[in-house]
Amino acid sequence: MRFGSKTLAIALLVVGLVLVNYLATSIPARYDATSEKIYTLSPGTKALLAKITEPTTLDLYFSRNASGQFVEYKNYAERVREMLRQYVRASNGKVRLNVIDPEPDTPDEEKATAVGIQPQTIPGGSQFYFGLVATQADQQKVIGALNPQREQFLEYDVSELIYGVGQTDKKKLGLITSLPLQGSPGMPMMGQEGTEGQFVVTEWEDTYQIVPVESAATDLPAGLNVLAVVHPENLSRKLQFAIDQFLLSGKPVFIAVDPSSVYFRRQGGQAAMFGGPQPNVSSDLPQLLGGWGIAYDPQKVVGDLENAEVVELRDGSRVRYPVWINLTQENFNAKSPPTAQLESALLIEAGSVALKAGADLTFTPLIETSSKSGEIPTPALQFAQPDEIARQITPSGKKTIAALVTGRFKTAFPDGPPADPEPANPEKKDDKPAAKAPAPASPESLKQSKASSILIIVADTDWLFDDYSVRKFSFMGRSAAEPINDNLSFAANALDFLSGSRDLISIRGKGTSLRPFTVVRRMEADAAEKYKEKLTALEARINEVQGKLTELQGKKSEGGRLLASPEATRAIEDFQKQSSALRAERRGIRLALREGIDSLEDGLLAINLLATPLLVCVFGLWFWFYHRRRA
């Protein structure tokens, strides 16, 4: 009977453990103990999920059993799976998750390829699939390849995918520019050839319906979702007021100004040859930018001595030109979605932007120069040779070329809508003043943003041209192009970020689940510093001995045999012994480098293996003594 009771108790214990595990995975309550709450959905994501009206299906494709696959990807796949389960729990039944293992030569693999999941190659030649598809009604969006390197933006990418699949129509992008970004058809009857549009417009047209806005317009077209103002020239005051109210109403704005437009400087040279008017080389919106609290000087160009691009002069020589800035990954904000994955960019004679003192806004640099940067007056570029520019730059610290500005902006028109003067009519000869019609009643203008507004400002415009972003070539009789840097990616990312929902924009990058073992890193650094000099001297001695040994062994007779004099033989044997002893000493030093780390790893392993059994034993002994005392 006692044996049967024990068996029943063990069986009940096993059933209890299974039930506890089931309840732990089923109960929606979770506690996220990570420092950056990487396992907790942001309020923006929860708000976005609450607005879903149609059922959405998420299909996660992951080749679970692909041979040779990195452990990093397997761990990240589990991280993605757990994140998606949180979306399902927070959606109140609107989001459903399917996890699919597309094994080779199966319908699942064909389906993965058909929906746009990109096969990723493992060293050795085999491939695996790891991507995500969102489907809502007849709409479908895809993340072709999930990568652990983008883990900090996992929530943003998934939320953007779900938000995008719910959008049925292209958004409207208002474009105000004096640059020929869209090209022109020309006038063949007048002998004028058309100009080809820039690839940046092609990128934007994939996502938006572009609505051109003339600089003389007095208002913005209705229904715009986002506004881009690029190298503005001679904008009417009423149009500037409309831009101001557009931003204050909560709609996003992208502005690119330039202290020195290379495009217009070249146009000015051609105009001078034919006696035409000179175009505005610099662009600015002083009333808008100043009123919003943004500092920008159209008469100063930034030069970066560290990231200077190498240019070729007319005589064939090559010099570093610091006002042509070749940016690298370190110059981009790694925590902001528009620039997080960018690695290179080329900016041409750019300016800088900053926040005015007292402005109550959040200013986030997106692109910064190195600390070896300074500013020079724009007119100096017209007279100084490229090799002289560097000598004129006095480094004064990092400069912000592009920034994300958010917050409650104040209007740049505190006195209300401007009244443009009525144009004179030269044909009108009657001196009697005409009766002025009363101005139509207009709604009260905004004095401050209704909620948080968002603006991206870039102090350069030449980077949008194909000359500095793509390499054109002919392929099978057709013109084609390939990116030479991330200029186009930044242009697309910036507008995609701005046009996202307010909930999506509020989502920020988080940390990674791959936590660095800082104690081990510190121990490795200390050990390396301790043995650095000794190891360096030892390496030099080994190289010296090996060099002499090679020299002796290389002295051969015409028949190809080693010279076998007793002296040479003894010298070779001596150097071989020295080399062996030195290598043994080097192994000892390298072992010493790992000694403390290996000891720590052994201790942690022992704790991991013994902690649970010890706790069970302690609890068992306490339980036994407790019941014995009661008995």
C-alpha positions as CSV (number, residue, x, y, z in Angstrom):
1,M,0.0,0.0,0.0
2,R,2.8,2.4,0.9
3,F,4.5,1.6,-2.5
4,G,1.3,2.4,-4.3
5,S,1.0,5.7,-2.5
6,K,4.5,6.7,-3.5
7,T,3.9,5.7,-7.1
8,L,0.7,7.8,-7.1
9,A,2.6,10.7,-5.5
10,I,5.3,10.6,-8.2
11,A,2.6,10.4,-11.0
12,L,0.8,13.4,-9.5
13,L,4.1,15.3,-9.3
14,V,4.8,14.6,-13.0
15,V,1.2,15.7,-14.0
16,G,1.6,18.8,-11.8
17,L,4.8,19.8,-13.6
18,V,3.2,19.3,-17.0
19,L,0.2,21.4,-16.0
20,V,2.4,24.2,-14.5
21,N,4.4,24.3,-17.8
22,Y,1.2,24.4,-19.8
23,L,-0.2,27.2,-17.7
24,A,3.0,29.1,-17.8
25,T,2.8,29.2,-21.6
26,S,-0.9,29.9,-21.8
27,I,-1.3,32.7,-19.2
28,P,-0.9,36.0,-21.0
29,A,0.9,37.6,-18.1
30,R,4.6,37.9,-18.6
31,Y,7.5,39.6,-16.7
32,D,10.3,41.1,-18.8
33,A,13.4,41.4,-16.7
34,T,15.7,42.7,-19.5
35,S,17.1,46.2,-19.1
36,E,15.6,47.5,-22.3
37,K,12.4,45.5,-22.2
38,I,13.1,43.7,-25.4
39,Y,10.4,41.1,-24.8
40,T,7.7,43.7,-24.1
41,L,5.6,45.3,-26.9
42,S,5.7,49.1,-27.1
43,P,2.6,51.1,-26.5
44,G,2.7,52.1,-30.2
45,T,2.5,48.5,-31.3
46,K,-0.4,47.8,-29.0
47,A,-2.2,50.9,-30.3
48,L,-1.6,49.8,-33.8
49,L,-2.9,46.3,-33.2
50,A,-6.0,47.7,-31.6
51,K,-6.8,49.5,-34.9
52,I,-6.7,46.3,-37.0
53,T,-10.1,45.8,-38.6
54,E,-9.4,42.8,-40.8
55,P,-7.9,39.5,-39.7
56,T,-4.2,39.3,-40.5
57,T,-2.1,36.2,-40.9
58,L,1.6,36.1,-40.2
59,D,3.5,33.2,-41.9
60,L,7.0,32.7,-40.4
61,Y,9.2,30.7,-42.7
62,F,12.2,29.1,-41.0
63,S,14.3,26.1,-42.2
64,R,14.6,24.4,-38.8
65,N,16.7,21.5,-39.9
66,A,19.0,23.1,-42.5
67,S,22.5,21.5,-42.1
68,G,25.3,23.8,-41.1
69,Q,23.1,26.6,-40.0
70,F,24.5,29.0,-37.5
71,V,23.4,28.7,-33.9
72,E,22.9,32.5,-33.9
73,Y,20.1,32.1,-36.4
74,K,18.4,29.3,-34.5
75,N,18.4,31.3,-31.3
76,Y,17.2,34.4,-33.2
77,A,14.4,32.3,-34.8
78,E,13.1,31.4,-31.3
79,R,13.3,35.1,-30.4
80,V,11.2,36.1,-33.5
81,R,8.7,33.3,-32.7
82,E,8.2,34.5,-29.2
83,M,7.8,38.1,-30.3
84,L,5.2,37.1,-32.9
85,R,3.3,35.2,-30.2
86,Q,3.1,38.4,-28.3
87,Y,1.5,40.1,-31.3
88,V,-1.0,37.3,-31.4
89,R,-1.9,37.7,-27.7
90,A,-2.1,41.5,-27.9
91,S,-4.3,41.5,-31.1
92,N,-7.5,40.1,-29.5
93,G,-7.8,37.5,-32.2
94,K,-7.1,39.7,-35.2
95,V,-3.6,38.3,-35.8
96,R,-2.9,34.6,-36.5
97,L,0.6,33.0,-36.6
98,N,1.7,30.1,-38.8
99,V,5.2,28.7,-38.4
100,I,6.3,26.9,-41.6
101,D,9.4,24.8,-42.1
102,P,10.1,24.8,-45.9
103,E,12.1,21.7,-46.3
104,P,13.9,21.1,-49.7
105,D,11.8,20.0,-52.6
106,T,8.4,20.4,-50.9
107,P,5.4,22.6,-51.6
108,D,6.3,24.8,-48.6
109,E,9.6,25.6,-50.3
110,E,7.9,26.5,-53.5
111,K,5.4,28.7,-51.6
112,A,8.3,30.4,-49.7
113,T,10.0,31.3,-53.0
114,A,6.7,32.4,-54.6
115,V,5.8,34.9,-51.9
116,G,9.3,36.5,-52.0
117,I,11.2,34.8,-49.1
118,Q,14.9,35.0,-50.1
119,P,17.1,31.8,-49.6
120,Q,20.1,32.6,-47.5
121,T,23.3,30.6,-48.1
122,I,25.2,28.8,-45.4
123,P,29.0,28.4,-45.8
124,G,29.3,25.1,-47.6
125,G,26.7,25.8,-50.2
126,S,23.4,24.7,-48.6
127,Q,20.5,27.2,-48.2
128,F,17.9,28.0,-45.6
129,Y,14.8,30.2,-45.5
130,F,14.1,32.7,-42.7
131,G,11.5,35.4,-43.5
132,L,8.1,36.7,-42.6
133,V,4.9,37.2,-44.7
134,A,1.8,39.3,-43.6
135,T,-1.5,38.7,-45.4
136,Q,-4.7,40.7,-45.0
137,A,-7.5,40.1,-47.4
138,D,-5.9,40.3,-50.9
139,Q,-2.9,42.4,-49.6
140,Q,0.5,40.8,-48.9
141,K,3.8,42.2,-47.6
142,V,7.1,40.4,-47.1
143,I,10.3,40.6,-45.1
144,G,12.4,38.5,-47.4
145,A,15.2,37.8,-45.0
146,L,15.3,38.2,-41.2
147,N,18.8,38.9,-39.9
148,P,20.0,38.9,-36.2
149,Q,22.0,42.0,-37.0
150,R,18.7,44.0,-37.2
151,E,17.3,42.5,-33.9
152,Q,17.0,45.9,-32.2
153,F,14.5,46.9,-34.9
154,L,12.6,43.6,-34.9
155,E,9.4,45.1,-33.3
156,Y,9.5,48.1,-35.7
157,D,9.9,45.9,-38.8
158,V,7.1,43.6,-37.8
159,S,4.8,46.5,-36.8
160,E,5.6,48.2,-40.1
161,L,4.8,45.0,-42.0
162,I,1.4,44.7,-40.3
163,Y,0.6,48.4,-40.8
164,G,1.7,48.3,-44.5
165,V,-0.4,45.2,-45.3
166,G,-3.5,47.2,-44.2
167,Q,-2.9,50.1,-46.6
168,T,-4.7,49.6,-49.9
169,D,-4.0,52.9,-51.7
170,K,-0.7,54.7,-52.4
171,K,-0.1,57.6,-50.2
172,K,0.3,61.1,-51.7
173,L,3.7,62.8,-51.5
174,G,3.7,66.5,-52.2
175,L,6.9,67.6,-53.8
176,I,8.2,71.2,-53.9
177,T,11.5,71.5,-55.6
178,S,13.5,73.7,-58.0
179,L,15.7,70.7,-59.0
180,P,14.9,68.6,-62.0
181,L,14.4,65.4,-60.0
182,Q,11.4,64.3,-62.1
183,G,13.0,65.3,-65.4
184,S,11.2,67.1,-68.1
185,P,9.7,66.0,-71.4
186,G,11.3,69.0,-73.3
187,M,9.9,70.8,-76.3
188,P,11.0,69.1,-79.5
189,M,9.3,71.7,-81.7
190,M,11.5,74.3,-80.1
191,G,14.6,72.2,-80.3
192,Q,14.7,71.6,-76.5
193,E,15.6,68.1,-75.4
194,G,14.0,66.6,-72.4
195,T,15.9,65.6,-69.2
196,E,15.9,62.2,-67.6
197,G,14.5,62.0,-64.1
198,Q,16.7,60.9,-61.1
199,F,16.5,57.4,-59.6
200,V,15.4,58.8,-56.2
201,V,12.1,59.7,-57.8
202,T,11.8,56.2,-59.1
203,E,12.3,54.9,-55.5
204,W,9.6,57.3,-54.2
205,E,7.2,56.4,-57.0
206,D,7.3,52.7,-55.9
207,T,5.5,53.8,-52.7
208,Y,3.9,57.1,-53.3
209,Q,1.8,59.0,-55.8
210,I,3.9,62.1,-56.3
211,V,2.0,65.4,-56.5
212,P,4.2,68.3,-57.8
213,V,3.6,71.7,-56.2
214,E,4.8,74.9,-57.9
215,S,6.7,77.4,-55.8
216,A,4.2,80.1,-56.8
217,A,1.3,78.2,-55.4
218,T,-0.6,79.7,-52.5
219,D,-1.8,76.5,-50.9
220,L,-1.0,72.7,-50.8
221,P,-3.2,70.2,-52.6
222,A,-5.7,68.4,-50.5
223,G,-5.1,64.9,-49.3
224,L,-1.3,64.9,-49.0
225,N,0.1,62.4,-46.5
226,V,3.6,63.7,-46.5
227,L,5.4,66.7,-47.9
228,A,9.0,66.9,-49.3
229,V,10.6,70.3,-49.9
230,V,13.9,70.1,-51.8
231,H,16.1,73.1,-52.5
232,P,13.2,75.6,-52.3
233,E,13.4,78.8,-54.3
234,N,11.1,81.9,-54.2
235,L,8.2,80.2,-52.4
236,S,5.3,82.4,-52.0
237,R,4.6,83.5,-48.4
238,K,1.2,81.9,-48.5
239,L,2.7,78.6,-49.6
240,Q,5.2,78.8,-46.7
241,F,2.3,79.4,-44.4
242,A,0.6,76.3,-45.8
243,I,3.7,74.3,-45.1
244,D,3.8,75.7,-41.6
245,Q,0.2,74.7,-40.9
246,F,0.7,71.3,-42.6
247,L,3.5,70.5,-40.1
248,L,1.6,71.9,-37.1
249,S,-1.5,69.8,-38.0
250,G,0.6,66.7,-37.3
251,K,1.5,65.7,-40.9
252,P,5.2,64.9,-41.5
253,V,7.6,67.1,-43.5
254,F,11.0,66.4,-45.2
255,I,13.1,69.4,-46.0
256,A,16.5,69.4,-47.9
257,V,18.3,72.7,-48.2
258,D,21.8,73.4,-49.4
259,P,24.4,76.1,-48.8
260,S,26.2,75.2,-52.1
261,S,24.4,73.4,-54.8
262,V,26.9,71.9,-57.3
263,Y,24.1,71.4,-59.8
264,F,23.1,75.1,-59.8
265,R,26.7,76.3,-59.8
266,R,27.2,74.4,-63.0
267,Q,24.0,75.8,-64.4
268,G,25.2,79.2,-63.4
269,G,28.4,78.7,-65.5
270,Q,26.3,77.8,-68.5
271,A,24.0,80.7,-68.0
272,A,27.0,83.1,-67.8
273,M,28.1,81.9,-71.2
274,F,24.8,83.0,-72.7
275,G,24.2,86.1,-70.6
276,G,21.4,84.6,-68.6
277,P,20.5,85.2,-64.9
278,Q,22.4,83.4,-62.3
279,P,20.4,80.7,-60.3
280,N,20.4,80.6,-56.5
281,V,23.3,78.3,-55.5
282,S,22.2,78.2,-51.9
283,S,18.7,77.6,-50.6
284,D,17.0,78.4,-47.3
285,L,13.6,78.9,-45.6
286,P,14.6,81.4,-43.0
287,Q,11.2,82.3,-41.7
288,L,10.0,78.7,-41.4
289,L,13.2,77.2,-40.0
290,G,13.9,80.1,-37.7
291,G,10.4,80.2,-36.5
292,W,10.4,76.5,-35.7
293,G,13.6,76.8,-33.7
294,I,16.1,75.3,-36.2
295,A,19.5,77.0,-36.8
296,Y,20.9,76.8,-40.3
297,D,23.4,79.1,-42.0
298,P,23.2,79.0,-45.8
299,Q,26.6,80.8,-46.1
300,K,28.7,78.0,-44.5
301,V,29.8,74.7,-45.8
302,V,31.0,71.8,-43.6
303,G,34.4,70.2,-44.3
304,D,35.4,66.9,-42.8
305,L,39.2,66.2,-42.8
306,E,38.8,62.6,-41.7
307,N,36.1,61.6,-44.2
308,A,37.3,63.7,-47.2
309,E,36.5,62.1,-50.6
310,V,39.4,61.7,-53.0
311,V,38.8,63.6,-56.2
312,E,40.8,63.8,-59.4
313,L,41.9,67.1,-60.7
314,R,42.3,68.2,-64.4
315,D,46.0,67.4,-64.4
316,G,45.3,63.8,-63.3
317,S,46.5,64.2,-59.7
318,R,44.3,63.0,-56.9
319,V,43.6,65.0,-53.7
320,R,41.4,64.7,-50.6
321,Y,38.5,67.2,-50.9
322,P,37.0,67.7,-47.4
323,V,33.8,69.4,-48.5
324,W,32.9,66.2,-50.4
325,I,32.2,64.0,-47.4
326,N,32.4,60.2,-47.8
327,L,30.5,59.0,-44.7
328,T,30.8,55.5,-43.1
329,Q,28.7,53.5,-40.7
330,E,30.1,55.4,-37.7
331,N,28.5,58.6,-39.0
332,F,24.9,57.3,-39.0
333,N,22.6,57.1,-36.0
334,A,22.4,53.3,-35.4
335,K,19.3,53.7,-33.1
336,S,17.0,55.5,-35.6
337,P,15.2,53.5,-38.3
338,P,16.0,55.9,-41.2
339,T,19.7,55.4,-40.8
340,A,20.2,52.2,-38.7
341,Q,21.3,50.0,-41.5
342,L,23.2,52.5,-43.6
343,E,26.9,52.0,-44.2
344,S,28.0,54.7,-46.6
345,A,26.9,58.0,-48.2
346,L,28.4,60.8,-50.2
347,L,27.3,64.4,-49.4
348,I,28.5,67.2,-51.5
349,E,29.3,70.7,-50.0
350,A,26.7,70.2,-47.2
351,G,25.8,72.6,-44.4
352,S,24.9,71.9,-40.8
353,V,21.7,72.1,-38.7
354,A,21.2,72.5,-35.0
355,L,18.5,73.4,-32.5
356,K,18.2,77.0,-31.4
357,A,18.7,77.8,-27.7
358,G,15.4,77.7,-25.9
359,A,13.6,75.6,-28.5
360,D,11.4,73.0,-26.7
361,L,11.9,70.2,-29.3
362,T,13.6,66.8,-29.5
363,F,16.6,67.0,-31.8
364,T,18.0,63.7,-32.9
365,P,21.1,63.7,-35.2
366,L,20.8,61.2,-38.0
367,I,24.0,62.0,-39.9
368,E,27.0,63.5,-38.2
369,T,30.5,64.2,-39.4
370,S,33.7,63.2,-37.6
371,S,35.2,65.4,-34.8
372,K,37.8,66.7,-37.3
373,S,35.2,68.9,-39.0
374,G,34.9,72.6,-39.4
375,E,33.0,75.2,-41.5
376,I,34.2,77.6,-44.2
377,P,32.3,80.4,-46.0
378,T,30.4,79.3,-49.1
379,P,32.0,82.0,-51.4
380,A,35.5,80.5,-50.6
381,L,34.7,77.5,-52.7
382,Q,34.6,79.5,-55.8
383,F,38.1,80.8,-55.6
384,A,40.1,78.1,-53.7
385,Q,41.6,75.0,-55.3
386,P,40.5,71.6,-53.9
387,D,44.0,71.1,-52.3
388,E,43.7,74.5,-50.6
389,I,40.4,73.9,-48.9
390,A,41.8,71.6,-46.3
391,R,44.2,74.3,-45.1
392,Q,41.2,76.6,-44.5
393,I,39.3,74.3,-42.2
394,T,39.8,74.6,-38.5
395,P,38.3,71.5,-36.7
396,S,35.6,72.5,-34.2
397,G,33.9,69.2,-33.5
398,K,31.1,67.1,-35.0
399,K,28.5,68.7,-37.3
400,T,25.0,67.5,-37.8
401,I,24.1,67.3,-41.5
402,A,20.7,65.5,-41.1
403,A,18.4,65.5,-38.1
404,L,15.0,64.2,-36.9
405,V,13.1,66.9,-35.1
406,T,10.0,66.1,-33.1
407,G,7.8,67.8,-30.6
408,R,5.2,70.6,-30.4
409,F,6.4,73.1,-32.9
410,K,5.4,76.8,-32.6
411,T,4.1,78.5,-35.8
412,A,6.5,80.6,-37.9
413,F,3.6,83.0,-38.6
414,P,2.5,84.2,-35.1
415,D,0.5,87.0,-36.7
416,G,-1.6,84.7,-38.8
417,P,-1.9,84.1,-42.5
418,P,0.2,86.5,-44.7
419,A,-1.5,88.9,-47.1
420,D,0.4,88.9,-50.4
421,P,0.3,92.3,-52.1
422,E,-2.2,92.4,-55.0
423,P,-0.3,92.4,-58.3
424,A,-0.4,95.6,-60.4
425,N,-2.4,95.5,-63.6
426,P,-0.6,97.6,-66.3
427,E,-3.6,97.5,-68.7
428,K,-5.8,99.2,-66.2
429,K,-5.9,103.0,-66.9
430,D,-8.7,103.9,-64.5
431,D,-7.1,105.8,-61.6
432,K,-10.2,105.2,-59.4
433,P,-9.3,102.5,-56.9
434,A,-11.3,99.3,-57.3
435,A,-13.4,98.2,-54.4
436,K,-11.7,95.3,-52.6
437,A,-13.8,92.2,-52.1
438,P,-13.9,91.0,-48.5
439,A,-11.4,88.2,-47.8
440,P,-13.2,84.9,-47.4
441,A,-13.5,83.7,-43.9
442,S,-10.8,81.2,-43.0
443,P,-10.5,78.8,-40.1
444,E,-8.3,79.9,-37.2
445,S,-4.7,79.2,-37.9
446,L,-2.7,76.9,-35.7
447,K,-0.3,78.6,-33.2
448,Q,1.3,75.3,-32.0
449,S,1.3,71.7,-33.0
450,K,-1.9,69.9,-32.0
451,A,0.2,67.0,-30.9
452,S,3.8,65.9,-31.6
453,S,4.9,66.9,-35.1
454,I,7.8,65.3,-37.0
455,L,10.3,66.8,-39.4
456,I,13.5,65.5,-41.1
457,I,15.9,68.1,-42.3
458,V,19.0,67.6,-44.4
459,A,21.5,70.4,-45.2
460,D,22.4,69.1,-48.6
461,T,20.6,68.4,-51.9
462,D,23.2,67.1,-54.4
463,W,23.2,63.7,-52.7
464,L,19.8,63.1,-54.4
465,F,21.3,63.2,-57.9
466,D,22.3,60.0,-59.8
467,D,25.9,61.4,-60.2
468,Y,26.6,60.8,-56.5
469,S,24.4,57.7,-55.8
470,V,24.4,55.2,-58.7
471,R,26.6,53.9,-61.5
472,K,24.9,53.7,-64.8
473,F,25.7,51.1,-67.5
474,S,24.2,49.3,-70.4
475,F,22.9,45.7,-70.1
476,M,21.6,43.8,-73.0
477,G,20.8,47.0,-74.9
478,R,19.0,48.6,-72.0
479,S,20.2,51.2,-69.5
480,A,20.6,50.1,-66.0
481,A,22.2,51.3,-62.7
482,E,23.5,50.0,-59.5
483,P,23.9,51.9,-56.2
484,I,27.4,53.0,-55.3
485,N,26.4,54.0,-51.7
486,D,23.3,54.3,-49.5
487,N,22.1,57.7,-50.7
488,L,19.0,56.3,-52.3
489,S,18.3,54.0,-49.3
490,F,18.4,57.1,-47.0
491,A,16.0,59.0,-49.2
492,A,13.6,56.0,-49.2
493,N,14.0,55.3,-45.5
494,A,13.4,58.9,-44.5
495,L,10.1,59.2,-46.3
496,D,8.9,55.7,-45.4
497,F,9.6,56.5,-41.7
498,L,7.7,59.8,-42.0
499,S,4.7,58.3,-43.8
500,G,4.2,55.6,-41.2
501,S,1.4,55.9,-38.7
502,R,1.9,57.9,-35.5
503,D,2.0,54.6,-33.6
504,L,4.7,53.2,-35.8
505,I,6.9,56.3,-35.5
506,S,6.7,56.1,-31.7
507,I,8.4,52.6,-31.8
508,R,12.1,52.9,-31.1
509,G,14.9,50.4,-31.5
510,K,15.6,48.1,-28.5
511,G,18.5,46.2,-27.3
512,T,19.5,42.7,-28.4
513,S,19.0,39.3,-26.7
514,L,22.7,38.5,-27.3
515,R,24.0,40.0,-24.1
516,P,27.8,40.5,-24.0
517,F,29.6,39.0,-21.0
518,T,31.3,42.2,-19.9
519,V,33.2,40.4,-17.1
520,V,34.9,38.1,-19.6
521,R,35.6,41.0,-21.9
522,R,37.2,43.0,-19.1
523,M,39.3,40.0,-18.1
524,E,40.5,39.4,-21.7
525,A,41.5,43.1,-22.0
526,D,43.4,43.1,-18.7
527,A,45.2,39.8,-19.6
528,A,46.1,41.1,-23.0
529,E,47.5,44.3,-21.6
530,K,49.5,42.4,-19.0
531,Y,51.2,40.1,-21.5
532,K,51.2,42.4,-24.5
533,E,54.9,43.5,-24.3
534,K,56.2,40.0,-23.6
535,L,54.1,38.4,-26.3
536,T,55.1,41.1,-28.9
537,A,58.9,40.6,-28.1
538,L,58.4,36.8,-28.3
539,E,56.7,37.0,-31.7
540,A,59.5,39.2,-33.0
541,R,62.1,36.7,-31.7
542,I,60.2,33.7,-33.3
543,N,60.1,35.6,-36.7
544,E,63.8,36.3,-36.5
545,V,64.7,32.7,-35.7
546,Q,62.4,31.4,-38.4
547,G,63.9,33.8,-40.9
548,K,67.4,32.6,-40.2
549,L,66.3,29.0,-40.4
550,T,64.6,29.6,-43.7
551,E,67.7,31.3,-45.0
552,L,70.0,28.4,-44.0
553,Q,67.6,25.8,-45.5
554,G,67.4,27.8,-48.7
555,K,71.1,27.5,-49.5
556,K,71.1,24.5,-51.8
557,S,73.5,23.1,-54.2
558,E,72.9,22.8,-57.9
559,G,71.4,19.3,-57.4
560,G,68.8,20.7,-55.0
561,R,70.2,19.1,-51.8
562,L,71.0,21.0,-48.7
563,L,74.7,21.9,-48.0
564,A,75.6,19.3,-45.4
565,S,78.6,21.0,-43.7
566,P,78.8,20.2,-40.0
567,E,78.5,23.9,-39.1
568,A,75.4,24.4,-41.2
569,T,73.8,21.2,-39.8
570,R,74.5,22.3,-36.2
571,A,73.2,25.8,-36.9
572,I,69.9,24.4,-38.3
573,E,69.5,22.1,-35.4
574,D,70.1,25.0,-33.0
575,F,67.6,27.2,-34.6
576,Q,65.0,24.4,-34.7
577,K,65.4,23.9,-31.0
578,Q,65.1,27.7,-30.4
579,S,62.0,27.9,-32.5
580,S,60.4,24.9,-30.7
581,A,61.3,26.4,-27.3
582,L,60.0,29.9,-28.3
583,R,56.7,28.4,-29.6
584,A,56.2,26.5,-26.4
585,E,56.8,29.7,-24.4
586,R,54.2,31.4,-26.6
587,R,51.7,28.6,-25.9
588,G,52.3,29.1,-22.2
589,I,51.5,32.8,-22.5
590,R,48.4,32.2,-24.4
591,L,47.3,29.7,-21.9
592,A,47.9,32.3,-19.2
593,L,45.7,34.7,-21.1
594,R,42.8,32.2,-20.8
595,E,43.6,31.0,-17.3
596,G,41.3,33.2,-15.4
597,I,38.5,33.1,-18.0
598,D,38.6,29.3,-18.2
599,S,38.4,29.2,-14.4
600,L,35.4,31.5,-14.4
601,E,33.7,29.4,-17.2
602,D,34.3,26.2,-15.1
603,G,32.8,27.8,-12.1
604,L,29.7,29.0,-14.0
605,L,29.3,25.6,-15.5
606,A,29.5,23.9,-12.1
607,I,26.9,26.4,-10.7
608,N,24.6,25.8,-13.7
609,L,24.8,22.0,-13.3
610,L,24.7,21.8,-9.5
611,A,22.4,24.7,-8.5
612,T,19.1,23.0,-9.3
613,P,20.0,19.6,-7.7
614,L,21.3,21.4,-4.6
615,L,18.2,23.5,-4.2
616,V,16.0,20.4,-4.6
617,C,18.1,18.6,-1.9
618,V,17.9,21.6,0.4
619,F,14.2,21.8,0.0
620,G,13.9,18.0,0.4
621,L,15.9,18.0,3.7
622,W,13.9,20.9,5.0
623,F,10.7,19.1,4.1
624,W,11.9,15.9,5.8
625,F,13.0,17.7,9.0
626,Y,9.8,19.7,9.1
627,H,7.5,16.6,8.9
628,R,9.7,14.7,11.3
629,R,9.4,17.4,14.0
630,R,5.6,17.4,13.5
631,A,5.5,13.6,13.8
